[in-house]
Amino acid sequence: MKRLFTTAIPIAAIGACLIYFASNQNLQSKETMEDKKPAAAPTTPEGHQTATLAAGCYWCVEAVYQRLDGIHSVTSGFMGGHVPNPAYEDVCAGITGHAESVQVIFDPEVISYEKILDWFWRLHDPTTLNRQGGDVGTHYRSAIFFHNEEQKKVATASRNAAQQSFPRPIVTEITTAKTFYPAKVSHQDYYRIVGEKNPYCRAVITPKLKKLKLDKVKEKTTD
């Protein structure tokens, strides 16, 4: 029985990755070599700051933050693992330790780090350990990766305040930011480019944006 149990874990952990491969064969076949390369690392303009967050599938998180005022860029990628330059397939298999994450570059004069975290608690369920809906696995864990002690302090206070809105304990980890590895080019701006062509986007991201009243808001990032 133990052997059957351990075999089932990676199958359940596929989540959105399995849907991606099953429903995007035509889209994948059109990928160029450039599409398959990792995207360029995000740059931070003078006066801007960086927030790195994990809240399930990075396509979902990216789509939300791209619609907020004060966001310069949102890059989908991976953080928190032990394997350098992880491949998407290996992250989905749960063998690298990474979480699907977004690197958000923002203007603190327009949107504060506190406000970014307010949206973070609203856009996902931080009480489900290593899963968001049907997306299951440690790579879908909820996490805030802080870049300095001030962010750590703000994140901890924000988590404590957010707990009042949830009947179950928040399981979001707050941990030091490590190397951020951008996902491949074809996974950036995914909802904007692919959108309703992908059943996953149609079933998960579109309802999320409607719930947050962001479905009528266009992307506001400058990159």
URPEVEN-V647562 format. One record per residue. N is the residue number from 1. RES is the residue in one letter. BURIAL is # if it has 24 or more other ideal C-beta (glycine too) atoms within 12 Angstrom, else .. Layout:
[[N/RES/BURIAL] [N/RES/BURIAL]]
This chain:
[[1/M/.] [2/K/.] [3/R/.] [4/L/.] [5/F/.] [6/T/.] [7/T/.] [8/A/.] [9/I/.] [10/P/.] [11/I/.] [12/A/.] [13/A/#] [14/I/#] [15/G/#] [16/A/#] [17/C/#] [18/L/#] [19/I/#] [20/Y/#] [21/F/.] [22/A/.] [23/S/.] [24/N/#] [25/Q/.] [26/N/.] [27/L/.] [28/Q/.] [29/S/.] [30/K/.] [31/E/.] [32/T/.] [33/M/.] [34/E/.] [35/D/.] [36/K/.] [37/K/.] [38/P/#] [39/A/#] [40/A/.] [41/A/.] [42/P/#] [43/T/.] [44/T/.] [45/P/.] [46/E/.] [47/G/.] [48/H/#] [49/Q/#] [50/T/#] [51/A/#] [52/T/#] [53/L/#] [54/A/#] [55/A/#] [56/G/#] [57/C/#] [58/Y/#] [59/W/#] [60/C/#] [61/V/#] [62/E/#] [63/A/#] [64/V/#] [65/Y/#] [66/Q/#] [67/R/#] [68/L/#] [69/D/.] [70/G/#] [71/I/#] [72/H/#] [73/S/#] [74/V/#] [75/T/#] [76/S/#] [77/G/#] [78/F/#] [79/M/#] [80/G/#] [81/G/#] [82/H/.] [83/V/.] [84/P/.] [85/N/.] [86/P/#] [87/A/.] [88/Y/#] [89/E/.] [90/D/#] [91/V/#] [92/C/#] [93/A/#] [94/G/#] [95/I/.] [96/T/#] [97/G/#] [98/H/#] [99/A/#] [100/E/#] [101/S/#] [102/V/#] [103/Q/#] [104/V/#] [105/I/#] [106/F/#] [107/D/#] [108/P/#] [109/E/.] [110/V/.] [111/I/#] [112/S/.] [113/Y/#] [114/E/#] [115/K/#] [116/I/#] [117/L/#] [118/D/#] [119/W/#] [120/F/#] [121/W/#] [122/R/#] [123/L/#] [124/H/#] [125/D/#] [126/P/#] [127/T/.] [128/T/#] [129/L/.] [130/N/#] [131/R/#] [132/Q/#] [133/G/.] [134/G/.] [135/D/#] [136/V/#] [137/G/#] [138/T/#] [139/H/#] [140/Y/#] [141/R/#] [142/S/#] [143/A/#] [144/I/#] [145/F/#] [146/F/#] [147/H/#] [148/N/.] [149/E/.] [150/E/.] [151/Q/#] [152/K/.] [153/K/.] [154/V/#] [155/A/#] [156/T/.] [157/A/.] [158/S/#] [159/R/#] [160/N/.] [161/A/.] [162/A/#] [163/Q/.] [164/Q/.] [165/S/.] [166/F/.] [167/P/.] [168/R/.] [169/P/.] [170/I/#] [171/V/#] [172/T/#] [173/E/#] [174/I/#] [175/T/#] [176/T/.] [177/A/#] [178/K/#] [179/T/.] [180/F/#] [181/Y/#] [182/P/#] [183/A/#] [184/K/#] [185/V/.] [186/S/#] [187/H/#] [188/Q/#] [189/D/#] [190/Y/#] [191/Y/#] [192/R/#] [193/I/.] [194/V/#] [195/G/.] [196/E/.] [197/K/.] [198/N/#] [199/P/.] [200/Y/#] [201/C/#] [202/R/.] [203/A/.] [204/V/#] [205/I/#] [206/T/#] [207/P/.] [208/K/#] [209/L/#] [210/K/.] [211/K/.] [212/L/#] [213/K/.] [214/L/#] [215/D/.] [216/K/.] [217/V/.] [218/K/.] [219/E/#] [220/K/#] [221/T/#] [222/T/.] [223/D/#]]
